[in-house]
């Protein structure tokens, strides 16, 4: 049996690719890993939290639906943080819109959400730290 596939990337369509790239870099601290495609239809690959996110504008002739409230399909992607409150405040200082303030989801698990360009939702998650004996 072949090895199971491994995760490679998440792909977002952007109304303004330069603004989206700037938001990922300046707010989330992403690094530009690659630029692909053509001058007319660029794709920017950013690396954040160990994962790749591909940003691409709408191609001529593509009919994309509007961004907006919850829908079937991708709802958000999550970033793991040591301290949700500190991370959210850092993102807020960098210009992020906090759509859901930090809260305790269940004992020891904290969560918050920030919104990016085109209503991209990013979850900031804090899990309990395991002790050395566990």
Residue frames as a rotation matrix with the C-alpha (Angstrom) as fourth column:
UNK 1
0.579 0.815 0.000 0.00
0.815 -0.579 0.000 0.00
0.000 0.000 -1.000 0.00
UNK 2
-0.131 -0.660 0.740 1.44
0.538 -0.674 -0.506 3.44
0.833 0.332 0.443 -0.87
UNK 3
-0.784 -0.185 -0.593 2.09
0.605 -0.441 -0.663 6.02
-0.139 -0.878 0.458 1.82
UNK 4
0.342 0.937 -0.073 -0.91
0.902 -0.349 -0.252 8.23
-0.262 0.020 -0.965 2.53
UNK 5
0.177 -0.254 0.951 -0.78
0.572 -0.760 -0.309 11.72
0.801 0.598 0.010 1.07
UNK 6
-0.369 -0.331 -0.868 0.58
0.893 -0.386 -0.233 14.56
-0.258 -0.861 0.438 3.17
UNK 7
0.667 0.649 -0.367 -0.80
0.567 -0.761 -0.315 18.07
-0.484 0.002 -0.875 3.52
UNK 8
-0.215 -0.761 0.612 0.65
0.971 -0.234 0.050 20.55
0.106 0.605 0.789 1.04
UNK 9
-0.982 -0.177 0.064 -1.23
0.177 -0.984 -0.017 23.88
0.066 -0.005 0.998 1.00
UNK 10
0.060 0.974 -0.218 -4.40
0.720 -0.194 -0.666 25.96
-0.691 -0.118 -0.713 1.27
UNK 11
-0.756 -0.283 0.590 -5.34
0.647 -0.460 0.609 28.14
0.099 0.842 0.530 -1.71
UNK 12
-0.016 0.742 -0.670 -7.20
0.549 -0.554 -0.626 31.47
-0.836 -0.378 -0.398 -1.49
UNK 13
-0.088 0.106 0.990 -8.61
0.906 -0.405 0.124 33.57
0.414 0.908 -0.060 -4.31
UNK 14
-0.319 -0.173 -0.932 -8.02
0.698 -0.708 -0.107 37.27
-0.641 -0.685 0.347 -3.65
UNK 15
0.764 0.590 0.262 -9.70
0.626 -0.582 -0.519 40.39
-0.154 0.560 -0.814 -4.97
UNK 16
0.778 -0.603 0.178 -6.44
-0.516 -0.774 -0.368 42.29
0.359 0.195 -0.913 -4.36
UNK 17
0.718 -0.498 -0.486 -3.43
0.480 0.860 -0.174 39.97
0.505 -0.109 0.856 -4.28
UNK 18
-0.294 -0.865 0.406 -0.98
0.203 -0.472 -0.858 42.68
0.934 -0.170 0.314 -3.18
UNK 19
-0.024 0.372 0.928 -3.20
-0.833 -0.520 0.187 43.66
0.552 -0.769 0.323 -0.24
UNK 20
0.921 0.374 -0.110 -3.64
-0.274 0.822 0.499 40.01
0.277 -0.430 0.860 0.72
UNK 21
0.311 -0.896 -0.318 0.10
0.573 0.444 -0.689 39.36
0.758 0.032 0.651 0.56
UNK 22
-0.403 -0.464 0.789 0.73
-0.243 -0.777 -0.581 42.46
0.882 -0.426 0.201 2.67
UNK 23
0.413 0.652 0.636 -1.83
-0.818 -0.043 0.574 41.36
0.401 -0.757 0.515 5.27
UNK 24
0.917 -0.079 -0.391 -0.38
0.165 0.968 0.190 37.85
0.363 -0.239 0.901 5.60
UNK 25
0.005 -1.000 -0.027 3.17
0.605 0.025 -0.796 39.19
0.796 -0.012 0.605 5.89
UNK 26
-0.545 -0.302 0.782 2.53
-0.203 -0.858 -0.472 42.25
0.813 -0.416 0.406 8.07
UNK 27
0.236 0.714 0.660 -0.24
-0.889 -0.116 0.443 40.92
0.393 -0.691 0.607 10.31
UNK 28
0.973 0.230 0.035 0.40
-0.226 0.900 0.372 37.17
0.054 -0.370 0.928 10.61
UNK 29
0.285 -0.945 0.163 4.18
-0.700 -0.089 0.708 37.34
-0.654 -0.316 -0.687 10.14
UNK 30
0.812 0.051 0.582 4.16
0.296 0.823 -0.485 35.10
-0.504 0.565 0.653 7.06
UNK 31
-0.267 -0.913 -0.310 7.17
-0.213 -0.258 0.942 34.85
-0.940 0.317 -0.126 4.78
UNK 32
0.642 0.372 -0.671 6.91
-0.727 0.014 -0.687 35.05
-0.246 0.928 0.279 0.99
UNK 33
0.162 -0.541 0.825 8.16
-0.087 0.825 0.558 31.63
-0.983 -0.162 0.087 -0.12
UNK 34
-0.646 -0.316 0.695 7.60
0.609 0.336 0.718 31.83
-0.460 0.887 -0.024 -3.88
UNK 35
-0.057 0.628 -0.776 6.03
-0.541 -0.673 -0.505 33.82
-0.839 0.391 0.378 -6.71
UNK 36
-0.629 -0.068 0.774 4.51
0.442 0.788 0.428 31.79
-0.639 0.612 -0.466 -9.52
UNK 37
0.417 0.863 0.285 2.36
0.694 -0.099 -0.713 32.26
-0.587 0.495 -0.640 -12.57
UNK 38
-0.175 -0.404 0.898 2.60
0.900 -0.435 -0.020 35.20
0.399 0.805 0.440 -14.93
UNK 39
-0.982 -0.181 -0.063 2.57
0.191 -0.921 -0.340 38.96
0.004 -0.346 0.938 -14.51
UNK 40
-0.504 0.860 0.075 -1.09
-0.520 -0.372 0.769 38.92
0.689 0.349 0.635 -15.58
UNK 41
0.642 0.745 -0.183 -2.08
-0.357 0.501 0.789 36.06
0.679 -0.441 0.587 -13.26
UNK 42
-0.397 -0.903 0.164 0.38
-0.563 0.099 -0.820 35.92
0.724 -0.418 -0.548 -10.36
UNK 43
0.754 0.446 -0.482 0.29
0.166 0.581 0.797 33.47
0.636 -0.680 0.364 -7.50
UNK 44
-0.105 -0.750 0.653 2.10
-0.734 -0.384 -0.559 34.33
0.670 -0.539 -0.510 -4.28
UNK 45
0.393 0.125 -0.911 3.05
0.383 0.878 0.286 31.52
0.836 -0.461 0.297 -1.90
UNK 46
0.040 -0.361 0.932 3.39
-0.785 -0.589 -0.194 32.51
0.619 -0.723 -0.306 1.74
UNK 47
-0.215 -0.193 -0.957 4.58
0.400 0.877 -0.267 30.33
0.891 -0.440 -0.111 4.58
UNK 48
-0.173 0.213 0.962 2.97
-0.798 -0.603 -0.010 30.77
0.577 -0.769 0.274 7.98
UNK 49
0.246 0.273 0.930 3.12
-0.904 0.410 0.119 28.46
-0.349 -0.870 0.348 10.97
UNK 50
-0.549 -0.564 0.617 4.83
-0.315 0.823 0.472 25.75
-0.774 0.065 -0.630 8.96
UNK 51
0.074 0.648 0.758 2.14
0.655 0.541 -0.527 25.63
-0.752 0.535 -0.384 6.26
UNK 52
-0.926 -0.357 0.124 1.90
0.308 -0.521 0.796 27.04
-0.219 0.775 0.592 2.76
UNK 53
0.178 0.956 -0.233 -0.87
0.419 -0.287 -0.862 29.36
-0.891 0.056 -0.451 1.61
UNK 54
-0.701 -0.325 0.635 -1.26
0.704 -0.171 0.690 30.18
-0.116 0.930 0.349 -2.07
UNK 55
-0.034 0.635 -0.772 -2.80
0.172 -0.757 -0.631 33.54
-0.985 -0.154 -0.083 -2.94
UNK 56
-0.795 -0.189 0.577 -4.19
0.580 0.046 0.814 34.04
-0.180 0.981 0.073 -6.44
UNK 57
-0.591 0.617 -0.520 -6.40
-0.507 -0.785 -0.356 36.66
-0.628 0.053 0.777 -8.08
UNK 58
0.344 0.834 0.431 -9.44
0.031 0.448 -0.893 35.83
-0.938 0.321 0.128 -10.15
UNK 59
-0.736 -0.578 0.352 -8.63
0.323 0.157 0.933 34.72
-0.595 0.801 0.071 -13.67
UNK 60
-0.603 0.517 -0.608 -10.36
-0.762 -0.599 0.247 36.21
-0.236 0.612 0.755 -16.67
UNK 61
-0.288 0.605 -0.743 -13.56
-0.565 0.519 0.642 34.29
0.773 0.604 0.192 -17.33
UNK 62
-0.789 0.026 -0.614 -13.70
0.447 0.711 -0.543 32.74
0.422 -0.703 -0.573 -13.83
UNK 63
0.065 0.856 0.513 -16.99
-0.302 -0.473 0.828 33.14
0.951 -0.209 0.227 -12.03
UNK 64
-0.748 -0.385 -0.541 -16.25
0.401 0.387 -0.830 33.23
0.529 -0.838 -0.135 -8.30
UNK 65
0.372 0.905 -0.205 -18.89
0.682 -0.116 0.722 33.61
0.630 -0.408 -0.660 -5.62
UNK 66
0.318 -0.173 0.932 -18.82
-0.422 -0.906 -0.024 36.44
0.849 -0.386 -0.362 -3.13
UNK 67
-0.722 -0.520 -0.456 -16.98
0.259 0.408 -0.876 36.01
0.641 -0.750 -0.160 0.14
UNK 68
-0.111 0.725 0.680 -19.08
-0.644 -0.573 0.506 36.20
0.757 -0.381 0.531 3.23
UNK 69
0.127 0.251 0.959 -20.73
-0.983 0.160 0.088 34.44
-0.132 -0.954 0.268 6.12
UNK 70
-0.437 -0.358 0.825 -20.46
-0.416 0.894 0.168 30.73
-0.798 -0.270 -0.539 6.90
UNK 71
0.403 0.451 -0.797 -20.87
-0.915 0.220 -0.339 28.45
0.022 0.865 0.501 3.93
UNK 72
0.922 -0.151 0.357 -20.10
0.122 0.987 0.102 24.87
-0.368 -0.051 0.928 3.02
UNK 73
0.570 -0.800 0.189 -16.42
0.381 0.053 -0.923 24.31
0.728 0.598 0.335 2.38
UNK 74
-0.398 -0.858 -0.324 -13.48
0.745 -0.096 -0.660 25.95
0.535 -0.504 0.678 4.08
UNK 75
0.746 0.654 -0.127 -14.53
0.579 -0.543 0.608 28.01
0.329 -0.528 -0.783 7.09
UNK 76
0.804 -0.547 0.234 -11.13
-0.595 -0.742 0.310 29.02
0.004 -0.389 -0.921 8.48
UNK 77
0.325 -0.742 -0.587 -7.58
0.300 0.669 -0.680 27.91
0.897 0.045 0.440 9.07
UNK 78
0.992 0.124 -0.037 -5.98
0.060 -0.184 0.981 27.77
0.115 -0.975 -0.190 12.49
UNK 79
0.064 -0.987 0.147 -2.70
-0.182 -0.156 -0.971 28.88
0.981 0.036 -0.190 13.97
UNK 80
0.613 0.050 -0.788 -1.44
0.677 0.481 0.557 27.44
0.407 -0.875 0.261 17.25
UNK 81
0.166 -0.514 0.842 -0.09
-0.266 -0.845 -0.463 30.02
0.950 -0.147 -0.277 19.72
UNK 82
-0.647 -0.459 -0.608 1.55
0.483 0.370 -0.793 29.85
0.590 -0.808 -0.017 23.15
UNK 83
-0.612 0.459 -0.644 -0.77
0.484 -0.427 -0.764 32.60
-0.626 -0.779 0.039 24.43
UNK 84
-0.087 0.680 0.728 -3.95
0.985 -0.050 0.164 33.54
0.148 0.731 -0.666 22.54
UNK 85
0.759 0.459 -0.461 -4.42
0.558 -0.824 0.099 36.87
-0.334 -0.333 -0.882 24.28
UNK 86
0.050 -0.833 -0.551 -0.87
0.010 -0.551 0.834 38.07
-0.999 -0.047 -0.019 23.60
UNK 87
-0.697 -0.314 0.645 -1.00
0.577 0.288 0.764 36.86
-0.425 0.905 -0.020 19.98
UNK 88
0.231 0.867 0.442 -4.34
0.968 -0.249 -0.017 38.54
0.096 0.432 -0.897 19.33
UNK 89
0.730 0.005 -0.683 -3.06
0.263 -0.925 0.274 41.81
-0.630 -0.380 -0.677 20.80
UNK 90
-0.391 -0.914 -0.111 0.05
0.104 -0.164 0.981 41.59
-0.914 0.372 0.160 18.59
UNK 91
-0.547 0.269 0.793 -2.10
0.835 0.244 0.493 40.94
-0.061 0.932 -0.358 15.50
UNK 92
0.587 0.800 -0.126 -4.45
0.799 -0.597 -0.071 43.78
-0.132 -0.059 -0.990 16.50
UNK 93
0.340 -0.559 -0.757 -1.45
0.071 -0.787 0.613 46.13
-0.938 -0.262 -0.227 16.82
UNK 94
-0.746 -0.635 0.199 -0.46
0.192 0.081 0.978 45.12
-0.637 0.768 0.061 13.28
UNK 95
-0.699 0.512 -0.500 -3.92
-0.701 -0.631 0.333 46.04
-0.145 0.583 0.800 11.97
UNK 96
-0.876 0.406 -0.261 -5.91
0.285 0.871 0.400 42.80
0.389 0.276 -0.879 12.26
UNK 97
-0.209 0.899 0.384 -9.65
-0.827 -0.372 0.422 42.98
0.522 -0.229 0.822 12.75
UNK 98
-0.987 -0.075 0.140 -10.53
-0.146 0.772 -0.619 40.74
-0.061 -0.631 -0.773 15.70
UNK 99
-0.389 0.891 -0.235 -13.85
-0.511 0.004 0.859 39.10
0.766 0.455 0.454 14.84
UNK 100
0.734 0.549 -0.400 -14.04
0.064 0.530 0.846 36.98
0.676 -0.647 0.354 18.00
UNK 101
0.247 -0.641 0.727 -12.19
-0.869 -0.479 -0.127 38.01
0.430 -0.600 -0.675 21.14
UNK 102
-0.666 -0.578 -0.471 -10.21
-0.305 0.788 -0.535 35.38
0.681 -0.213 -0.701 23.08
UNK 103
0.300 0.750 0.589 -12.37
-0.939 0.122 0.323 33.00
0.170 -0.650 0.741 25.09
UNK 104
-0.702 -0.466 0.539 -11.99
-0.592 0.802 -0.077 29.68
-0.396 -0.373 -0.839 26.82
UNK 105
-0.257 0.566 -0.783 -13.55
-0.764 0.377 0.523 27.02
0.591 0.733 0.336 24.62
UNK 106
0.793 0.337 -0.508 -13.14
0.089 0.761 0.643 24.26
0.603 -0.555 0.573 27.21
UNK 107
0.905 -0.425 -0.034 -10.82
-0.052 -0.188 0.981 23.96
-0.423 -0.885 -0.192 30.22
UNK 108
0.098 -0.995 0.025 -7.33
0.170 0.042 0.984 25.06
-0.981 -0.092 0.174 29.15
UNK 109
-0.407 -0.169 0.898 -8.24
0.893 0.130 0.430 25.60
-0.189 0.977 0.098 25.48
UNK 110
-0.002 0.325 -0.946 -8.50
0.145 -0.936 -0.322 29.22
-0.989 -0.138 -0.045 24.34
UNK 111
-0.275 0.019 0.961 -9.61
0.947 0.179 0.268 30.48
-0.167 0.984 -0.068 20.95
UNK 112
0.034 0.313 -0.949 -10.04
-0.044 -0.948 -0.315 33.74
-0.998 0.053 -0.018 19.06
UNK 113
0.229 0.065 0.971 -10.60
0.927 0.291 -0.238 34.71
-0.298 0.955 0.006 15.42
UNK 114
-0.309 -0.271 -0.912 -9.20
-0.103 -0.943 0.316 37.47
-0.945 0.191 0.264 13.23
UNK 115
0.680 0.591 0.434 -10.50
0.431 0.156 -0.889 38.44
-0.593 0.791 -0.148 9.80
UNK 116
-0.471 -0.876 -0.106 -8.34
0.308 -0.275 0.911 39.02
-0.827 0.396 0.399 6.77
UNK 117
-0.635 0.193 -0.748 -8.89
-0.687 -0.583 0.434 40.23
-0.352 0.789 0.503 3.23
UNK 118
-0.433 0.558 -0.708 -11.90
-0.604 0.403 0.688 38.75
0.669 0.726 0.163 1.41
UNK 119
0.449 0.693 0.564 -13.37
-0.862 0.169 0.478 37.58
0.235 -0.701 0.673 4.74
UNK 120
0.002 -0.537 -0.844 -10.62
0.005 0.844 -0.537 35.00
1.000 -0.003 0.004 5.31
UNK 121
0.778 0.299 0.553 -11.03
-0.545 -0.118 0.830 33.78
0.314 -0.947 0.071 8.88
UNK 122
-0.183 -0.891 -0.417 -8.01
-0.148 0.444 -0.884 32.79
0.972 -0.100 -0.213 10.96
UNK 123
0.892 0.432 -0.136 -8.41
0.018 0.267 0.964 30.94
0.452 -0.862 0.230 14.24
UNK 124
-0.238 -0.912 0.334 -5.80
-0.598 -0.134 -0.790 31.54
0.765 -0.388 -0.514 16.94
UNK 125
0.746 0.520 -0.416 -5.74
-0.130 0.726 0.675 28.51
0.653 -0.450 0.609 19.23
UNK 126
-0.304 -0.786 0.539 -4.00
-0.841 -0.044 -0.539 27.83
0.448 -0.617 -0.647 22.54
UNK 127
0.516 0.390 -0.763 -3.92
-0.045 0.902 0.430 24.28
0.855 -0.188 0.483 23.89
UNK 128
0.916 -0.201 0.347 -2.83
-0.362 -0.046 0.931 23.27
-0.171 -0.978 -0.115 27.38
UNK 129
0.038 -0.967 -0.253 0.87
-0.851 0.101 -0.515 22.69
0.523 0.235 -0.819 27.80
UNK 130
0.766 0.148 -0.625 1.77
0.075 0.946 0.316 19.15
0.638 -0.289 0.714 28.74
UNK 131
0.693 -0.562 0.451 3.89
-0.651 -0.220 0.727 18.67
-0.309 -0.798 -0.518 31.81
UNK 132
-0.217 -0.899 -0.381 7.25
-0.963 0.261 -0.069 16.89
0.161 0.352 -0.922 31.51
UNK 133
-0.690 -0.062 0.721 5.70
-0.407 0.857 -0.315 13.77
-0.599 -0.511 -0.617 33.03
UNK 134
0.328 0.906 0.267 3.02
-0.175 0.336 -0.925 13.38
-0.928 0.257 0.269 30.34
